[in-house]
Amino acid sequence: MLKILGRKTSSNVQKVLWCCSEIGLAFERSDVGGTFGGNRTAEYLAINPNGLVPTIDDDGFVLWESNPIVRYLAAKHAMGTLCPADLRKRADADRWMDWQQTVAAGPMGVLFRALLRSPPDNIEPTELDSARRRAMTALVILDAQLGRGKYVTGSELTMADIALGFVPHRWLKMPIERPALPNLERWYRDLCERPAYREHVASA
């Protein structure tokens, strides 16, 4: 059985849990990281030298980094659905997964640590304001993309949605001024209709 190492409150772990539940894939999860610790032990660092979560063990195949894990599981168990079979459609999903990590993740992480984490990190006001502005710029781009279809890459849920789905859940909870993003908010409502998303992301 697939083993997932990581605490369920981590947005990166949530991606993997949501992906598995959308597929209907059985798994065992162990609490690692955060207040649970265990991610700096010699045993854990031997399989994930970054000391981060999640890490999976799929019958002896160990993989870390959340988006590659989602890609792997989608390609193995959901080719043609979460992982588009058409090469161009798959590249489109890959693009938005990479965009999540290279553009959206940085400022969203700063805002989360300052505004939603308990206890919050002490972030300098200038850094916090910069993160807010960069996050807004990124989410305006995502909102425009979501105006073109029900999901990130079109009419069907793909691994791109899995990678980005935690963003509106956190963004809409932050006590900050934000622009109206009607497509993002509609997407979030649609995602909340999915039982797997409600269980592993929206309930966190």
C-alpha angles and dihedrals in degrees: 000000000000113000121208120195114200145081115273093230091068112100089217092054089046090060091058095044092049091048092052092048093048088053094043091238117159117229144166118227128200124196109247130157134023113044090349093063120189095122095099097051120116089243094055095041088054089066098031113025091188092065091223134123145284112044122164132202112202105185091315098325106117119200133172134187114072101238095049088048090053090047091050096048093044092049092047099043108015108035108159094026119045088011107045114229092211108088095222094048090048091051089052091054090046090052093056092044090055090044089056091058100038101039113016104033099064101057093034089055093052092049092047093051092049102038111023108025116096112247093022123228117247102250120180112248093238092053091046092051091048090051091049092052093045092048091050091050090051095047093049086059091049091046090054091050091050089054087069097060146353093268135029096275101024141291098341134063112252139172087275089069090048091055095046102033097096091059100078092041091059098033095055092050095054116107095232138107110264136177120253108270104180096171093050091048092048090049090051091052090050092049090050088060089065112088094214092054093047091051100046106025115015094047093054 
